[in-house]
Amino acid sequence: MAGHNNSLNMDPALVKYANMYVNRHKYFRWTPRTAWLTFAYVVAIPSVFGYMAYTTDGKWDFRGKRRGDTIAEF
């Protein structure tokens, strides 16, 4: 009959990876590399995108244009 759920052995490498993934917070350490990556992804990249969005806000209008009309509004 079907239903033998534990008939196959788990791959030890996958079990080790799954345990490491679940317990990753226990093994995390602040190093210069992790500090730099955290700064880059939390502060630097969003601030660059925010600055670009702020400086280009309202400069282009794509709505209601016809062929040959310019999209620049400044």
Backbone as CSV, one residue per row, in Angstrom:
resi,resn,N_x,N_y,N_z,CA_x,CA_y,CA_z,C_x,C_y,C_z
1,MET,0.818,-1.175,0.000,0.000,0.000,0.000,0.873,1.253,0.000
2,ALA,0.311,2.306,-0.455,1.022,3.582,-0.468,0.960,4.219,0.913
3,GLY,1.787,5.222,1.089,1.741,5.958,2.350,2.949,5.757,3.227
4,HIS,4.014,5.194,2.700,5.221,5.027,3.490,6.048,6.310,3.384
5,ASN,5.767,7.251,4.244,6.405,8.557,4.148,7.869,8.534,4.545
6,ASN,8.261,7.661,5.429,9.638,7.658,5.937,10.469,6.538,5.333
7,SER,10.099,6.060,4.175,10.822,4.950,3.583,12.129,5.397,2.925
8,LEU,12.251,6.696,2.563,13.469,7.202,1.950,14.270,7.989,2.975
9,ASN,15.566,7.831,2.925,16.430,8.605,3.803,16.634,9.994,3.216
10,MET,16.725,10.992,4.110,16.974,12.354,3.669,18.448,12.509,3.322
11,ASP,18.725,13.382,2.372,20.099,13.682,2.009,20.749,14.469,3.146
12,PRO,21.869,14.012,3.689,22.480,14.709,4.832,22.890,16.144,4.510
13,ALA,23.286,16.409,3.285,23.680,17.767,2.919,22.468,18.701,2.939
14,LEU,21.316,18.221,2.457,20.113,19.043,2.478,19.599,19.259,3.896
15,VAL,19.731,18.275,4.729,19.318,18.428,6.128,20.204,19.453,6.819
16,LYS,21.493,19.377,6.576,22.426,20.334,7.176,22.134,21.746,6.683
17,TYR,21.857,21.905,5.387,21.540,23.219,4.834,20.240,23.758,5.420
18,ALA,19.239,22.906,5.562,17.956,23.349,6.118,18.131,23.799,7.564
19,ASN,18.915,23.082,8.337,19.160,23.477,9.726,19.946,24.777,9.791
20,MET,20.914,24.948,8.913,21.681,26.187,8.897,20.798,27.363,8.512
21,TYR,19.897,27.161,7.562,19.013,28.229,7.115,18.071,28.658,8.241
22,VAL,17.560,27.724,8.990,16.648,28.033,10.085,17.392,28.745,11.219
23,ASN,18.618,28.340,11.493,19.382,28.889,12.613,20.413,29.924,12.179
24,ARG,20.186,30.568,11.054,21.161,31.524,10.534,21.394,32.687,11.492
25,HIS,20.362,33.132,12.176,20.514,34.256,13.090,21.446,33.940,14.254
26,LYS,21.626,32.683,14.580,22.513,32.313,15.682,23.985,32.440,15.297
27,TYR,24.288,32.347,14.019,25.671,32.327,13.571,26.105,33.622,12.887
28,PHE,25.232,34.629,12.874,25.562,35.885,12.205,26.536,36.691,13.045
29,ARG,27.528,37.290,12.370,28.477,38.181,13.031,28.639,39.427,12.189
30,TRP,28.800,40.564,12.898,29.083,41.810,12.201,30.551,41.837,11.824
31,THR,30.823,41.827,10.563,32.177,41.962,10.045,32.196,43.214,9.172
32,PRO,33.365,43.688,8.770,33.376,44.842,7.870,32.584,44.607,6.589
33,ARG,32.606,43.396,6.079,31.858,43.100,4.850,30.359,43.164,5.084
34,THR,29.871,42.548,6.164,28.434,42.574,6.416,27.960,43.982,6.777
35,ALA,28.801,44.748,7.459,28.434,46.129,7.781,28.331,46.954,6.501
36,TRP,29.269,46.799,5.605,29.235,47.541,4.341,28.025,47.147,3.500
37,LEU,27.742,45.847,3.392,26.588,45.405,2.613,25.284,45.909,3.222
38,THR,25.185,45.893,4.538,23.986,46.403,5.189,23.822,47.888,4.920
39,PHE,24.899,48.655,5.033,24.838,50.087,4.749,24.427,50.333,3.303
40,ALA,24.999,49.571,2.391,24.709,49.777,0.979,23.241,49.503,0.664
41,TYR,22.690,48.395,1.175,21.324,48.020,0.832,20.269,48.748,1.650
42,VAL,20.623,49.269,2.831,19.631,49.932,3.670,19.672,51.441,3.503
43,VAL,20.858,52.013,3.250,20.992,53.463,3.203,21.359,53.968,1.812
44,ALA,22.430,53.467,1.236,22.991,54.054,0.020,22.071,53.893,-1.188
45,ILE,21.665,52.701,-1.494,20.860,52.457,-2.692,19.486,53.125,-2.601
46,PRO,18.749,53.013,-1.484,17.469,53.725,-1.431,17.616,55.241,-1.493
47,SER,18.687,55.793,-0.918,18.851,57.242,-0.978,19.182,57.697,-2.404
48,VAL,19.931,56.918,-3.158,20.222,57.270,-4.552,18.934,57.247,-5.379
49,PHE,18.132,56.207,-5.211,16.869,56.147,-5.935,15.922,57.250,-5.488
50,GLY,15.899,57.562,-4.212,15.061,58.652,-3.725,15.485,59.993,-4.281
51,TYR,16.793,60.238,-4.343,17.300,61.488,-4.907,16.943,61.596,-6.386
52,MET,17.116,60.503,-7.126,16.762,60.524,-8.548,15.269,60.763,-8.738
53,ALA,14.437,60.161,-7.905,12.991,60.353,-8.028,12.613,61.782,-7.662
54,TYR,13.256,62.349,-6.650,12.935,63.709,-6.230,13.343,64.737,-7.282
55,THR,14.514,64.541,-7.890,14.987,65.522,-8.865,14.240,65.442,-10.194
56,THR,13.677,64.296,-10.527,12.978,64.166,-11.802,11.466,64.214,-11.637
57,ASP,10.968,64.537,-10.457,9.530,64.560,-10.221,8.868,65.670,-11.033
58,GLY,7.925,65.306,-11.880,7.168,66.266,-12.662,7.848,66.740,-13.927
59,LYS,8.968,66.184,-14.294,9.662,66.638,-15.504,9.106,66.026,-16.776
60,TRP,8.487,64.876,-16.675,7.955,64.211,-17.850,6.487,63.910,-17.650
61,ASP,5.723,64.071,-18.713,4.302,63.780,-18.683,3.979,62.935,-19.903
62,PHE,3.668,61.679,-19.680,3.409,60.758,-20.780,1.929,60.702,-21.160
63,ARG,1.081,61.322,-20.398,-0.348,61.214,-20.633,-0.824,62.288,-21.613
64,GLY,-1.615,61.893,-22.553,-2.249,62.829,-23.468,-1.317,63.431,-24.507
65,LYS,-0.263,62.739,-24.849,0.654,63.254,-25.864,0.301,62.674,-27.227
66,ARG,0.581,63.456,-28.247,0.389,62.982,-29.608,1.735,62.787,-30.271
67,ARG,1.708,62.199,-31.444,2.953,61.961,-32.161,3.624,63.292,-32.467
68,GLY,4.886,63.387,-32.132,5.631,64.604,-32.389,5.682,65.531,-31.202
69,ASP,4.805,65.380,-30.207,4.856,66.211,-29.013,6.024,65.780,-28.149
70,THR,6.622,66.735,-27.485,7.736,66.432,-26.586,7.195,66.002,-25.222
71,ILE,7.885,65.063,-24.568,7.432,64.594,-23.266,7.989,65.441,-22.130
72,ALA,8.965,66.291,-22.414,9.562,67.125,-21.374,8.618,68.259,-21.022
73,GLU,8.436,68.499,-19.739,7.538,69.540,-19.265,8.296,70.689,-18.621
74,PHE,9.599,70.689,-18.681,10.365,71.749,-18.033,11.021,72.659,-19.051
